[in-house]
């Protein structure tokens, strides 16, 4: 089938691993596991190598030429993430080591009490279930969840029973990692905000294939927190992102203590740096953040609208061919 990305053959050549062959050169590599981890274009590899070869230093605390270059590259990557997400403010972008850490950050800092309710769904990745199980257990709160329909979509028939004034958090995936289902984020966020609940979105599978424009969303339909990971958006492992509304982030206590997240320290007490540094304790994954910036620049150069259209085209082709296989049932 013909792809919808411009110059698809040229795009393939950007990924050196796709030149690999097996069986003595007879079988070319066909990679179908991007939902697990994506392959990396040459520009990401080259950018990280260049950083390590020519600009390697610690950021913020290294008062010399290389330190200034590393800090500029790291903060430049934050600017790129903000553009990729259409974030209202670049300081709302927090670097983490992956989406799991980003979701755990929220689950470990949002205050919960006995009688509070957290709502999630049956289609979540473990990263958006286990942290909420632990959080509700610690607080004596209750965990509830949306079920699934027979076709693999969220069952919203009991939304008024699940999202009530007792609900403090609604945590759900934008795109299911197993089913591929695209969930109605705007509708659920609107309902959650009506009762004053915070909305946490796992966008690990959405960021690679959907154009995201947080600032362009209606205020009541925009999530309060959104997480994604670098290695699924043609970037490196070891780097993730938590975006949060400024007011929501400023209301949370720090997640980890250490260098760079503080303003002042005495033996009796500490005060904390403003966001984003309040949540970035210690030396961050610097080269990985720089590589993530290069990856997102690459995707934006392709155009996320084109990436999304290509995803829809190959999915439609796969579904069409699967329909010819006796006994196959498609969920999601």
KOLBASE-622478 format. One record per residue: z, x, y of N, C-alpha, C, O, CB in turn. Coordinates in steps of 0.02 Angstrom, whole numbers, plus 50000, padded with zeros to 5 digits. Each point is the difference from the previous one (the first is absolute). Glycine has a CB too. Layout:
ZXYZXYZXYZXYZXY...
//
This chain:
500005004149941500004995950059500005004350062500205005849997500404985249941499185006450118499975003750062500654998950039500224994350008498525004649995501565006550021500614999450039499864998150072499435000450023501105008149903499984989350109499934997850069500205005450050499864999350059500344989149903500145016950015500165005450046499375003650021499555001049958501585000249989498815000950116499415003650020499955006749964500505003549993499554991050120499355007249863499885006449966500515001349945500365004950000499164999650107500504990849845500505000449947499965006649961500525002749981499444984850010499445015049998499935006449965500325005650040500305004649970498644991349976501005003950120500325005150042500764999449997500365005050000498634995150075501254993749923500724999049995500265002949935500535003350000499384986250069499745009449877500215002949935500035007650004500455003149971499034987249970500065012750094499995007450006500595002650040500155006049997498614993749994501574996050048500595002250037500595001449954500485003250020499134990150077500365004349840500555000649953499825005049946499654998349953500714989850070499885018149983499785005349954500174998549927499645002349956500495005750136500404988449895500204998849930499474995849964499955000349939501265000450094498394995450004499494995849968499405004149975499554997349969500814993350105499655015949940499495004449972500175002249930499595003149965500155000850150500874994749862500215002149933499604996449947499804994250008501345008150035498755001149901499694997049942500425001749938500415004550001498444996250052501024995549893500345001049937499485000749945499404999150011501624994450028499215007949901499555000649942499445005050013499414998649988500864989549981499935017850055499515005250011499504998450055499435002349998500705000549884500084993350167499564998450056499594993749990499604998350043500365013649980500124984849920499604994149985500264993650033499624995450015500095010049877500954994350119500304993850024500315001150069500475004050007499764992449874499525000350171500305000750066500664996250004500114995149965498755006150085501595001349993500644996650010499894993250034499684999650052500915011649956499694983649961500034993450032500744998450009500374999549951498524996549996501325003250115500724999150014500134992950023499724997850050500385014349981500324984349931500144993050015500754998750009500244994449989498745002549945501395008350086500734999450004500265000850071500555002550010499515001849874499544993650166500205001150069500624995950020500365001950046498455000449980501324992249939500614996150015500625004049982500544998850027498834990649953500565015449975500555004349980500065006050047500535001350028499324995249852499605007050129499955005150052499265001250014499594999849955501505005750010498754995750098499305000950020499825007449998500445004350006499624985450066499305011749921499765006850006499945002050074500024995750044499365003249845500545007650123500055002450069499335002950024499695003949964501534998550017498564995750078499385002950027500125007350022500575002050012499044986650025499855015149967500055007150017500355001150067500355005050008498614997049927500954993550113500305000950066500765000049996500325003650038498684991050014501295001449903500724999949992500245006749970500495002950023499494984549963499675014849963500185006449968499945005750050500465004150004499144991549885499855004650148499895005450048500524999950056500235005250022498544994549951501404994350051500484999450054500685002649980500345003350039499044986850004500845008349896500655002349977500005007649988500485003450016499714985449932499275013850024499955007249990500005003750067500355005050007499004993149886500284999350156499985003150066500695000050032500215004950031498604991549982501554998049980500674999750029500465005349969500355003550035499504984249986500135012849913500445004849966499795007250013500425004550003499794986949909499145009850095499765006850011500105002450072500115005950012499064992249898500784997250139499955002150069500554997350047500125002850053498674998049927501544993750000500454996750047500684998549971500394996250030498624998850022501165007849890500614998249966500625002150038500095005950017499304995049876501044994350122500655001250031500404993649996499724994749986499815014250093501124991649934500404993950003499864996650067499795003250048501115001749877499234988650077499844996250061500634998950041500565000249974498484994249968500875004350122500524998150047500505005650013500155001450058499724986949903500385014949986500535005050010499745007150006500385004650017500374987949919498605008750051499725006850002499695001150068499454997550015500335002449860500565004050168499785001050069499545006050006500175004950034500904989950007498365004949927499505005350005499314996849993499954994049990500855014849964498684995450050499324997350003499824995949938499734994550006499965015350065500474992949870499834996349939500404993649995499754994849977499995016049966500894989550079500404993950000499714994650044500014994149982500995012849995498744995150081499694995150044499384997149969499874994050006500585012250093499154997949867499394997549967500184995249944499684994749993499735015950036501094991249930500194995649945500274993350025499844994849973500425015349958500144990250122500284993850029499444995650027500014993949990501065012250039498454997050005499444996250027499594996749944499804994250007500165013650092499944995849847499614997349944500384994349966499714994849983499755016349999501204989750009500414994949968500024993750042499904994449974500805014549972499434991850119500034994250043499304997050011499944994050012501075010850044498484999349940499324997450002499854995549941499654995050006499995015150056500644991749880499924995749940500344993350011499754994949977500195015349949500634989850109500344993750015499564995650044499954993949989501175011850001498554997450059499544996350043499444996949958499794994350012500485013450084499474996149856499464997549958500224994149957499644995149994499875016450004501094989049973500264994449961500074993750044499834994549978500785013649947499644992950135500074994350045499334996750015499954993950002501065011650049498474998549959499334997250011499754996549938499694994650005500075014450078500354993949859499774997049937500314993249989499674995449975500195016149977500784987750066500354993749990499934995350059500184994249995500625011949933498934996350127500004996050061500714998750023500164994650024498775000149942501525010350026500704999250017500084999150075499675003550039500675003349861500094988750121500124999150072500245006450035499835001350057500434986849919500155016049987500275006150029499985005649947500144998749942500604994750137499095012749941499975005449952500705002049974500065002549944498905001650113501564994849983500685001849978500274995149948500545001249973499665004050138499444989449874500204995549947499795002549931500154996949949499764993750132499745015149917499765003049937500505005249976500135004950034498674993249999501495000749908500485004549969499685003349940499714996649958501274996350081499065013749956499755003549941500545000349946500585001650014498645005250058500594991549867500445000449941499635004049947499465002650013501114986250014499725011749914499655003849947499534995749959499565002649966501415005050029499114985850009499554995349965500194992950020500474999050039499395009049863499784987150072500164993050016500674998049972500364996050030498425001449972501405005349940500654998449970500575001950046500474996150009499045005549877500465004450143500535002150046500014995550062500534998450026499375013449932499504986350066499974995750058500344993349987500384997650042498555008049992500944991449908500314993749983500755000849988500394995650019498535000549931501285009450019500715001349989500365001050067500584998050007499165007149882499934997950159500305001050066500214993250028500574999350025498715010949996500284984949976500164993450027500544996749958500494997350028498335001650016501115001349890500484996649956500705002950006500494996549988498585001049934500985008850096500655003350005500314999750070500585002050008499055005549902500004990150139500284999950068500044993150031500404999050045499135012349968500084983949963500054993250026500674997049977500155000049941498584998550058501674999050048500664997249980499934993549961499664995450022500855010050078499824994349844500034993949959500734998449986500425004549998498454997949950501284991250042500684997949985499984994749945499484997349984500905005250134500214996249854500054994849949499744993450029500174998150056500825007749890498614990850014499704993750022499305000850028499634995050005501505001150019498685010049995499315001250023499524999749941500195000949943500245006250152498934991549921499484999649949499445004750018499785000450057500524987649919499465015649974499405004150005499484996849954500154998549942500505012350084498754988349999499464997049961499455005149989499775003250047500504985450000499535012249890499435004349984499544996049954500044993849999500665016950012498864992749951499534996449957499975003249931500205005749990499134990950111500414999549852499935002549931499445005049992499945003249948500514986050013499125011750090499445004649993500135006850032499555004050008499694986249989501395011150023500155006250036499975006149955500164999749941500544993850137499115012149952500115006649971500765001149997500374997150040498525007550004501334999549909500735001349994500305002550065500594998950013499245003649866499765000850162500255002750064500224994550047500385001450047498885008349939500524984250003500194994550044500424994849964500094994450024498885007650043501284999849874500474995849963500675003549993500524997450022498534997249916500955011450033500625003449984500435001450062500604998949998498825006349905500294997150154500435001150059500354993650023500575000350024498665008850010500444985249959500314993750021500514997549949500494996850018498475000350044500935004549873500514998549951500655003950016500554997349998498555000649915500815008650102500585004150016500344997750064500624999850003498835009849940500154988750107500294997950065500394993649993500554999450028498515006350031500664989449906500354993649993500625000749956500504996750012498424997350002501055010349936500595001249958500575003150041500584998149993498675003449908500585003350142500515003250042500334995050047500605000250011498765010649981500234984850036500254995550052500284993449973500314996250037498865008950039500714993549860500184993449974499534994650023500174994150001501015009549996498214998550023499484995350021499614997649940500115002249944499815003550168499614989849900499614996949946499275002050006499725000050055501084990349940498895011449949499305001749997499614994249968500164997849945500115014650048499234985050043499574994849974499285002450004499855005050032500974985950003498725005449932499315002450000499504994349992500144994949969500265015949984499014990350076499434995749989499735001349930499955005849979499774994050145500114994949840499675000749936499255000650009499745000650056501174992949890498735006449997499285000750000499674993849970500294996749957499825015850034499304985950032499604994849970499645002849938500015006049989499844988350123499855001349850499645002249940499415004550017499775003849957500584985849986499405010050119499435004150020500215006650031499575003850023499784985849994501315011749986500235006550025500105000350075499985005450029499454999549876500674989350127500154999850071500724998050011500334997449954498474999750072501465004150035500694997950014500054992449998499574996450027500615013950043500354987249899500144992949999500434998450062500605001450001499344998049870499754997750179500354998550063500254992850002500204997650053499095011050004500684987949886500194992950000500734998950019500184994650024498955003549889501305007050075500714999250016500215004550058500585002150003499644994949878499325004550165500155004650054500584997550043500395004150025498414999549975501264989850009500544997350042500685000649966500514999950033498674992250017500825008649883500635001049965500205007449999500605001649998499134988549931499785014450074500145007149998500165002950068500465004050008498804996849893500364997250149500095002650068500384994850041499724995050022499225012149970501714994250017500464995550034500405004050052499915006150004500174986249893500345004450142500425003850047500445005449968500235004550035499764985350035500135009749865500395005249966499595006249984500285005249984500434985849968498645008550053499555005549983500005005250055499874998550058499414993849874500875013950050500025005550049499405004649995499795003050049501454996549947498485001149943499435004549988499504996449956500184996749951500555013650060498624990250006499464998249955499595006349989499695002550047500284985349993500025014749899499665006349984499454998649949500134997549946500935009150076498334995049997499444998449954499435004950009499945003350052500384984749951499275012549946499415004250002499434996450035499934993949994500445011949901499214998050140499414997150032499454999249947499684994749996500635010650116499584999949848499514999849946500355002349937500295005549999498734996650080500954994049868500345001749937499685006149968499395000549995500914987549989500125016649993499745006049967499744998449930499605003849973501205003250093499424987649904499774998249932499464994750000499525000549962501615002449997498944992150084499544994349998499455000450053499494996749993501454996549964499165010850094499525000150054500044994150047499614999550047499665006849878501204989250063500084994150042500165002050072500435004250011499954989249890499275003650147500145001150071500444994250024499784994350001499125012050018501704995350001500494994750017499934997850073499795003950042500985000849871499424989050101499954997250068500585002450043500474996250014498934993849941500575016250067500545003150037500174996050063500594998850015499065012349941499844986850081500124996550064500394993649989500474998650037498475006450009500864991149905500334993649987500735001049981500434996450024498484998949939501225009549994500695001249977500425002950056500584998250007499005003549875500135002850157500385002950056500184994750051500554999950027498865011049956500124984650031500134994750048500604995749977500434998250039498345001749993501234998449904500554996049972500665003850003500524997150018498664997049906500815012350058500615004050001500285000850070500604999650010498985006549890499984994950148500245000950069500284993650029500425000250045498735008749970500634985449960500284993750024500754999449985500364996750037498524998049945501345008749964500724999749983500365006450018500585000949983499144991349924499935012350129500325006250023500025005649949500385004850009500284988150064498965006649872499995005249949499535005650019499514999050037500754992449876499895014750063499575005750008499495000249944500154998149943500775008350115498474995849957499465000349950499835007349987499835003850046499724985049992500485013249898499855006849979499394999749955500004996749948501225006950060498254999950011499374999849964499855006749967499995005250033499584986050046500325008649856499765005949963499235000050005499674995949969501345003949950498735004850121499275000350011499685005949964499475002450020500714992250091500155007949836499735005849964499304998749974499595004650000501574998649969498704990650008499344998449974499554996850053499394999549990501124999149897499784999250168499604997050054499705005250046499424999450019501314990649975499665015150023499765005050048499355003449979499595001650043501595000249989498704999449902499385003349981499384995650007499445002750002501235004049921499404986750081499404995749995499954994750054499474996950007500575005049872500484996950160499984994750050500065003050070500415004450011500094987549907499105005750130500135001950069500674997050022500124994149990498635006550035501685003550006500654997750022500055000850076499845005450026500694997749862499674991750146500095000250073500644996450017499994994050015498765006450004501805003249979500654996850011500054997050070500244994450009500275013649911499264995750130500044997550068499574993850010500154995950043500075015749996499264987749921499554994350006500264993849965499724994650009499365013449999501464992749953500294994249966500404995850049500295002750047499755003749845499984987150097500454995850039500725002249988500175001949944499024988450050501225009650057500685002549995500384997049941500355003649965499654998050159499934991949866500384996749947499725001549931500334998749950499964992450131499095011649915499685001449936500035007549982499795001949945499464988350074501005013850026500035007349989500635001649960500544997550017498825004850090500595001949841500625002049965500455004050045499805002450053499584997649839501255000750087500475004250037499995007149976500135004650039500594985549979499115010949918499945006649971499395000049954499844995049968501425007050039498405003749990499435000749955499995007249974500095004750038499244986550026500575009549871500025006649967499345001349964499714995449971501545003850016498535007050015499445002149957500085007449983500435003450029498804987850021500365011249904500075006949976499355003850010499464997149998501384999149918499225010350094499415004050016499525000949942499395000150010501315005750070499564994849860499575001949945499534994549976499565001249959501325006750008499224986050058499534994549983499474999050054499544996149991501384998449944499145009050121499514999550054499635006650009499895002350056500824989050002499095011749886499645006349994500385005850033499705005150017499234988549982501735005750009500415005250027500425003449946499934998449941500104995550166500415010649913500405003849951500594995949974500184994950029499495015650028500624991949889500644997349976500565002850044499905004650039499664994549842501034997950111500595002650036500054997850073500405002750037499545006849888499654985650095500034997550068499904992449999499534997549968500045013550078500864985549989499944992750007500154998050071500175004250042500154994249838499624995350134500104997450068500414993549997499884995749958499025009550080501584994350007500324993750015499844998450072500185003850046500754998049869498734992650096499934997450068500514994550009500114996049954498655006950052501554996850053500474994650014499964998150073499865004250043500894999749865499384989850106500064997950070500555004250033500515001549970499114986650002500265013950090500495004250035500704996949997500495003449983498605000750093500964989549942500674996850002500335000149931500605001049995499014991850100499995006149852500284999949933500245006949979500535000749970498714989850001500365014750045500205006849983500625002250039500455003249972498354999550003501224995650089500565002150041500654996749978500545002650013498674999250082500744992449873500604996449977500295003049936500574998549982498984991250072500065014449911500235002849936500385006550010499845003850046499194990849897501475006850015500325006650001499555005149966499534998149965501614996550034499005011950010499605005149965500054999149924500494997349974499695010750121499294994249871499984999749927500275006549970500424999849955498594992550050500775013450020500225006649978500255003950060499754999350055499425000649850501345004250083500275004350052499755007149993499875002349944501144990550063498925010750049499785007049998499715002250066500124996950052499655001849827499845006650118499705002650061499474995250027499694996249963500535015349997499684988850105499484996550038500134992650010499704996950044499525011349911501224988750004500134992950010500604998850047500214994350010499325003449876500735007750142500604999550041499845001550074499515003450015501194999949886499724994050143499975001850071500565005050015499875005350028499634983450003501125009549950500575004650008500424999749937500034994949966499975003650160500335007149859500445000449942500655003550020499985005550028499024994949893501574996450065500655003350003500324999149931499744996449958500395001750169500445005049863500334999349936500264992849991500114997849944500215014350059499774984350052500274993249995499464994749990500094995149964500855008650107498484997349963499484994849996499335002950021499965005550026500894985649997498625005049964499335001950020499674994150035500174994249988499745013949915499624993550139499554994950028499305001649976499855005649981500894992550121498834996949899499375000649964499395000150046500024997050055500524997349850498955009050073499385000450038499664993250002500134995849956499745016350011499714986750082499624993750001499495000049944499855005149970500324993850155499554995149862499454999749951499405003950028499915000250060500504988549896499195014350001500004999849926500485005049968500144999649940498694996650067501425008850033500355005649970500674998049970500275003649957499175003850125500834987049939500634997449972499964999249924500515000449966499704993750141499185004849867499924998849928499635005749965499764999249944500234988650080499965018050008499645005749971500455006149996499895005050035499024990550009501615004149914500495005449995499705006049964499644999249950501284992350049499235014550026499795006149966499275001750011499644996550037501225001249880498935007650051499305002050005499564995149963500094998949940500255013250069499184984850026499584994949968499435003249960499925006150002500374985950090499325004049873499405002549965499445001250052499584995650011500744998249882499695012050137499575001450059499265000449980499594996350028501365009850026498894998249899499305000749980499744993449971499414998350010500775013949967500254984249989499794993649971499854994950056499534996149994501165006349903499724997650155499874995450056499345001850034499614995550018501625003049999498645008049991499375002150030499414997949955499494997750025501095012250030499514990849879499484997749954499904992550002499444997649995500835012149932500284986550080499944992850006499614998150063499594995549999501505003149939499045004950117499624998850061499265000949989499594996050023501395007550043498835001949899499295001349985499714994649956499434997950010500785014450001500194985349940499764994749955499864993650038499494996749989501175008449918499794993050138499904993850037499435000650050499654995150012501575002349974498695008550043499425001150044499364999149960499514997150024501165010850048499334994649866499424999349957499854992649986499434997850005500835013449942500254985050035499904992949986499774996250062499574995649996501315005049915499415001150146499794996650062499285001850018499644996050030501555003950010498605006249943499315002050011499534995949956499464997850022500915013950008499834987249907499604995649957500004992950026499504996449993500775010949909500294990650128500084993250024500344995849948499724998749947499265002450124501634996649943500374996249950499664993349985500094997249946500965008350092498564991950010499614994049985499485001449946499894995849957500285000250161499535010049885499515001949948500345001149933499754998049948499535007250140501304998149914500385001149938500194993349968499934999249940500525011750106499774984449995500204993549975499404996349970500054997049946500875002450140498515000849949499404996749974499785003149934499784996449955499875000850163500405009449877499815003449938500474997949943499784998849944499775011050122501104989949949500494997849950499844993049975500034998749940500855008550115498954988349991499824993249980499374999949957499964996249952500584999550153498985008549913499375000149962500105002449929499744997049953499645004950154500995003649885500085002649932500474995649959499934999549939499885012150104500674985149990500424995249965499594994049976500084997849943500915005850126498584993949974499574994449980499565001949942499894996149953500124999750165499725010349884499585002549945500415000449935499764997949947499535008650135501324996249922500425000549941500164993249971499984999049939500515011650106499684984749998500164993249977499394996649968500064996549950500825002650140498555002049940499384997249972499875002649930499824996249955499725002750161500545007649875499875003049934500544998049949499854998849942499575010950115501224990049967500534998049954499914992949975500194998349944500595009550115498924988049983499884993049980499544999449940499994994849967500185001950151499455008549867499544999949944500345002349935499694999749947499385002550132501565000049925500365002649941500404994349970500454997450034499625014450015499804986349890500374994449969500755001649996500205005549982498774991549952501434998050082500735000549992500375003250057500625000449998499145000349884499895001650170500335003350057500254994750049499634995550019499655014749967501364990450034500294995850052500195004450058500355004949991500074986749923499375006750146500145003950060500584996850037499994994050014498805009649995501725000450006500574997850039499995003550068499795005750005500894992349889499544998450157500045003150066499424998150043499955002250058500675007149893
//
